[in-house]
Amino acid sequence: MSGNPTLAQWQLAQELRKLRGDRKFGDVVKAMRTAASTLARWETPGDGGAVPGAGAIERLLALYEAPEELDRLLALRKQAREPDRWQPYDLERSYRSYANIEAQATSIEMYQSQLIPGLAQTEDYARAVIEATMHPDSDLDREVQVRLTRQEILSGESTPEVWMIIAEAALRQRIGSGKLMAAQIDHLIELSHLPKVTLQALPYSAGAHAALTLASFSILRVDHHGLVTVYLQGPSSHMFMSSEENVDHYSRTFNRLRASSLDDGRPTMKLLQHIANEHRQDRD
């Protein structure tokens, strides 16, 4: 977890909740002389959480009769407050958290109905998408570089298991030129040959399917940390959902999408090659 403040905060919040045990939430709030919302944020992993001060951790551990945990939790607190690799890019908080979790993930399952997933985008495709959707005060080159830097996990030493399901609409939607799109789909075909990447196309012929009302979602697992979360990205907001109920729901949805999609390998490759050829023939 070195250099990953998001996961350090996540673990610290989980540890504090575990140490509270069966003690009533309200009793701890009174004993700590703090606000209920403050204690709730200390115990909340992710964007809704907050890192408590060193003194607060010490008082909590005294209340929980666990002073032996102080050094370990203070070390987590220190790591949670350290800068990460994304600090120079000034990322929006949720996106920054996503990038940090993604960098340590042991498996990633993602569905996209409208766009090629960021991990699989060529530089030209990413640039065209970002330029079309960016805020007026955004830095195009910086945002493209973030996307390309995220993709390094596919070629690193600890590559996650990545399963992508991409709807046919995303493959056919022309972003930039036909040449650009053909190159993008050729890149998908190349990625599908990586040992830890599985790619399925969800064809139009699938008809009604389990994610019909969803634009996209990702399920990220960090096994060595015991973290599983669902990430939903919208035009103006982003959300992590880590409750067992939500994780189960989206896991079932993803499994149903697998069944509706073309098999990985030849069936998916045949569609990708066909669409790539159509883009190549498209006159700009």
C-alpha positions as CSV (number, residue, x, y, z in Angstrom):
1,M,0.0,0.0,0.0
2,S,3.1,2.2,-0.1
3,G,2.3,5.7,-1.5
4,N,-1.5,5.1,-1.6
5,P,-3.3,7.4,0.8
6,T,-6.7,6.4,-0.4
7,L,-6.2,2.8,0.7
8,A,-4.6,3.9,3.9
9,Q,-7.6,6.0,4.8
10,W,-9.9,3.2,3.8
11,Q,-8.1,0.8,6.1
12,L,-7.9,3.3,9.0
13,A,-11.7,3.8,8.8
14,Q,-12.3,0.1,8.8
15,E,-10.0,-0.5,11.7
16,L,-11.6,2.2,13.8
17,R,-15.0,0.8,13.2
18,K,-13.8,-2.7,14.1
19,L,-12.3,-1.5,17.3
20,R,-15.5,0.2,18.4
21,G,-17.1,-3.2,18.4
22,D,-20.4,-3.4,20.1
23,R,-20.1,0.0,21.8
24,K,-23.0,2.2,21.1
25,F,-22.3,4.9,18.6
26,G,-23.9,7.6,20.7
27,D,-21.9,6.6,23.8
28,V,-18.6,7.0,21.9
29,V,-19.7,10.4,20.6
30,K,-20.4,11.6,24.2
31,A,-17.2,10.2,25.6
32,M,-15.2,11.8,22.8
33,R,-17.1,15.1,23.1
34,T,-17.4,15.3,19.4
35,A,-20.2,15.5,16.8
36,A,-21.9,12.4,15.6
37,S,-21.1,13.4,12.0
38,T,-17.4,13.6,12.9
39,L,-17.2,10.1,14.3
40,A,-19.2,8.8,11.4
41,R,-16.7,10.3,8.9
42,W,-13.8,8.8,10.9
43,E,-15.4,5.4,10.4
44,T,-16.4,5.9,6.7
45,P,-13.9,4.7,4.1
46,G,-13.7,6.6,0.8
47,D,-14.8,10.1,-0.2
48,G,-17.3,10.5,2.6
49,G,-14.7,9.8,5.2
50,A,-12.2,12.0,7.1
51,V,-8.8,11.3,8.7
52,P,-8.9,11.9,12.5
53,G,-6.1,13.8,14.3
54,A,-3.4,12.0,16.1
55,G,-4.9,13.0,19.5
56,A,-8.3,11.8,18.5
57,I,-7.0,8.4,17.6
58,E,-5.1,8.2,20.9
59,R,-8.3,9.1,22.8
60,L,-10.4,6.6,20.8
61,L,-7.9,3.8,21.5
62,A,-7.9,4.6,25.2
63,L,-11.7,4.4,25.2
64,Y,-11.6,1.1,23.3
65,E,-8.9,-0.2,25.6
66,A,-6.6,-0.9,22.7
67,P,-3.5,1.3,23.3
68,E,-1.3,-1.3,21.7
69,E,-2.8,-0.3,18.3
70,L,-1.6,3.3,18.5
71,D,1.6,3.1,16.6
72,R,0.1,1.1,13.8
73,L,-2.9,3.4,13.4
74,L,-0.8,6.5,13.6
75,A,1.3,5.1,10.8
76,L,-1.8,4.6,8.7
77,R,-2.9,8.1,9.5
78,K,0.4,9.5,8.4
79,Q,0.2,7.6,5.1
80,A,-3.4,8.7,4.6
81,R,-2.4,12.3,4.7
82,E,0.6,12.0,2.4
83,P,0.6,13.3,-1.2
84,D,0.1,10.7,-3.9
85,R,1.3,10.5,-7.5
86,W,-1.8,12.4,-8.7
87,Q,-1.3,15.5,-6.6
88,P,0.4,17.5,-9.5
89,Y,-2.6,16.8,-11.7
90,D,-5.2,18.4,-9.4
91,L,-7.8,15.7,-9.9
92,E,-11.4,15.8,-8.7
93,R,-11.5,14.0,-5.4
94,S,-13.6,11.0,-6.5
95,Y,-11.6,10.5,-9.6
96,R,-8.4,10.7,-7.6
97,S,-9.7,8.0,-5.2
98,Y,-10.7,5.8,-8.1
99,A,-7.2,6.1,-9.7
100,N,-5.6,5.2,-6.4
101,I,-7.8,2.1,-5.9
102,E,-7.4,1.1,-9.5
103,A,-3.6,1.2,-9.1
104,Q,-3.7,-1.4,-6.4
105,A,-6.6,-3.5,-7.6
106,T,-6.3,-7.2,-8.0
107,S,-9.3,-7.4,-10.2
108,I,-11.4,-4.9,-12.2
109,E,-14.7,-5.6,-13.8
110,M,-16.1,-2.9,-16.0
111,Y,-19.1,-2.2,-18.3
112,Q,-19.3,0.6,-20.7
113,S,-22.3,1.4,-23.0
114,Q,-21.2,4.6,-24.6
115,L,-17.4,4.8,-24.6
116,I,-14.3,2.7,-24.8
117,P,-13.1,2.2,-21.1
118,G,-10.4,4.6,-20.1
119,L,-7.9,1.8,-19.5
120,A,-8.3,0.7,-23.1
121,Q,-8.3,4.1,-24.9
122,T,-5.6,5.1,-27.4
123,E,-4.1,8.5,-26.9
124,D,-5.9,9.9,-29.9
125,Y,-9.3,8.5,-28.8
126,A,-8.8,9.8,-25.2
127,R,-7.8,13.2,-26.5
128,A,-10.9,13.4,-28.7
129,V,-13.3,12.3,-25.9
130,I,-11.7,14.6,-23.3
131,E,-11.7,17.6,-25.6
132,A,-15.4,17.1,-26.4
133,T,-16.5,16.7,-22.7
134,M,-13.9,18.8,-20.7
135,H,-14.8,21.7,-18.5
136,P,-13.7,25.1,-20.0
137,D,-11.0,25.5,-17.3
138,S,-9.5,22.0,-17.7
139,D,-6.1,21.2,-19.1
140,L,-6.4,18.9,-22.0
141,D,-2.9,17.6,-22.1
142,R,-2.9,17.0,-18.3
143,E,-6.1,15.0,-18.5
144,V,-4.8,12.9,-21.4
145,Q,-1.6,12.2,-19.4
146,V,-3.6,11.0,-16.4
147,R,-5.5,8.5,-18.5
148,L,-2.3,7.2,-20.1
149,T,-0.6,7.0,-16.7
150,R,-3.5,4.9,-15.4
151,Q,-3.0,2.4,-18.2
152,E,0.4,1.5,-16.9
153,I,-1.2,-1.0,-14.6
154,L,-1.8,-3.2,-17.6
155,S,1.9,-3.6,-18.2
156,G,3.2,-3.5,-14.6
157,E,4.5,-6.2,-12.3
158,S,1.2,-6.6,-10.4
159,T,-1.3,-6.5,-13.3
160,P,-4.9,-6.9,-12.2
161,E,-7.4,-9.3,-13.7
162,V,-9.4,-7.0,-16.0
163,W,-12.7,-8.0,-17.5
164,M,-14.3,-5.5,-19.9
165,I,-17.8,-5.6,-21.4
166,I,-18.3,-3.0,-24.1
167,A,-21.6,-2.4,-25.8
168,E,-21.7,-2.4,-29.6
169,A,-22.9,1.3,-29.5
170,A,-19.6,2.3,-28.0
171,L,-17.6,0.4,-30.6
172,R,-19.6,2.1,-33.4
173,Q,-19.9,5.6,-32.0
174,R,-17.5,7.6,-34.2
175,I,-15.1,9.6,-32.1
176,G,-12.9,11.7,-34.4
177,S,-12.1,10.1,-37.7
178,G,-12.8,6.7,-39.1
179,K,-9.0,6.1,-39.1
180,L,-8.9,7.0,-35.4
181,M,-11.8,4.6,-34.6
182,A,-10.2,1.7,-36.5
183,A,-7.0,2.2,-34.6
184,Q,-8.9,2.3,-31.4
185,I,-10.6,-1.0,-32.1
186,D,-7.4,-2.6,-33.3
187,H,-5.9,-1.6,-29.9
188,L,-8.8,-3.4,-28.1
189,I,-8.0,-6.5,-30.1
190,E,-4.3,-6.2,-29.0
191,L,-5.3,-5.8,-25.4
192,S,-7.6,-8.8,-25.5
193,H,-4.5,-11.0,-26.1
194,L,-2.9,-10.0,-22.8
195,P,-3.0,-12.9,-20.4
196,K,-5.0,-11.0,-17.7
197,V,-7.4,-9.1,-19.9
198,T,-10.8,-10.5,-20.9
199,L,-12.9,-8.6,-23.4
200,Q,-16.6,-9.2,-24.4
201,A,-18.7,-7.2,-26.8
202,L,-22.4,-6.8,-25.9
203,P,-24.0,-6.8,-29.4
204,Y,-27.2,-5.0,-30.4
205,S,-28.7,-8.4,-30.9
206,A,-28.6,-9.0,-27.1
207,G,-31.7,-6.8,-26.9
208,A,-32.9,-5.9,-23.4
209,H,-30.2,-6.7,-20.9
210,A,-29.4,-6.3,-17.2
211,A,-27.6,-2.9,-17.5
212,L,-30.0,-1.3,-19.9
213,T,-30.5,1.8,-17.7
214,L,-26.8,2.1,-16.8
215,A,-24.2,4.0,-18.8
216,S,-21.3,2.4,-17.0
217,F,-20.0,0.9,-13.8
218,S,-16.8,-0.7,-12.4
219,I,-16.3,-3.2,-9.6
220,L,-12.8,-3.0,-8.1
221,R,-11.3,-5.5,-5.7
222,V,-8.1,-5.2,-3.7
223,D,-7.8,-8.6,-2.2
224,H,-4.8,-8.0,0.0
225,H,-6.7,-5.1,1.6
226,G,-10.1,-6.7,1.8
227,L,-11.6,-3.9,-0.2
228,V,-14.4,-4.3,-2.7
229,T,-16.2,-1.3,-4.2
230,V,-18.5,-0.3,-7.0
231,Y,-17.8,2.9,-8.9
232,L,-20.4,4.8,-10.8
233,Q,-19.4,7.8,-12.9
234,G,-21.9,10.4,-14.1
235,P,-21.7,13.6,-16.0
236,S,-21.6,15.7,-12.8
237,S,-21.1,13.3,-9.9
238,H,-19.2,10.1,-9.1
239,M,-20.0,7.6,-6.4
240,F,-18.4,4.7,-4.6
241,M,-20.7,2.0,-3.1
242,S,-19.1,-0.6,-0.8
243,S,-22.0,-2.1,1.1
244,E,-22.4,-5.8,0.7
245,E,-25.9,-5.3,-0.8
246,N,-24.6,-2.9,-3.5
247,V,-21.6,-5.1,-4.3
248,D,-23.8,-8.2,-4.6
249,H,-26.3,-6.3,-6.9
250,Y,-23.7,-5.1,-9.3
251,S,-21.8,-8.4,-9.3
252,R,-25.0,-10.1,-10.3
253,T,-25.6,-7.5,-12.9
254,F,-22.1,-8.0,-14.3
255,N,-22.6,-11.8,-14.4
256,R,-25.9,-11.4,-16.3
257,L,-24.1,-9.1,-18.8
258,R,-21.4,-11.8,-19.3
259,A,-24.2,-14.2,-20.3
260,S,-25.8,-11.7,-22.7
261,S,-22.5,-10.7,-24.3
262,L,-20.6,-12.5,-27.1
263,D,-18.1,-15.0,-25.8
264,D,-14.5,-13.7,-25.4
265,G,-12.2,-14.9,-28.1
266,R,-13.4,-15.5,-31.6
267,P,-17.1,-14.3,-31.3
268,T,-16.1,-11.0,-29.9
269,M,-13.0,-10.6,-32.2
270,K,-15.2,-11.3,-35.2
271,L,-17.5,-8.3,-34.3
272,L,-14.5,-6.1,-33.5
273,Q,-12.8,-6.8,-36.8
274,H,-16.0,-6.2,-38.7
275,I,-16.6,-2.8,-37.0
276,A,-12.9,-1.8,-37.4
277,N,-13.1,-2.5,-41.1
278,E,-16.3,-0.4,-41.4
279,H,-14.5,2.5,-39.7
280,R,-11.5,2.1,-42.0
281,Q,-13.8,2.3,-45.0
282,D,-15.6,5.4,-43.7
283,R,-14.7,8.5,-45.7
284,D,-13.7,11.4,-43.4
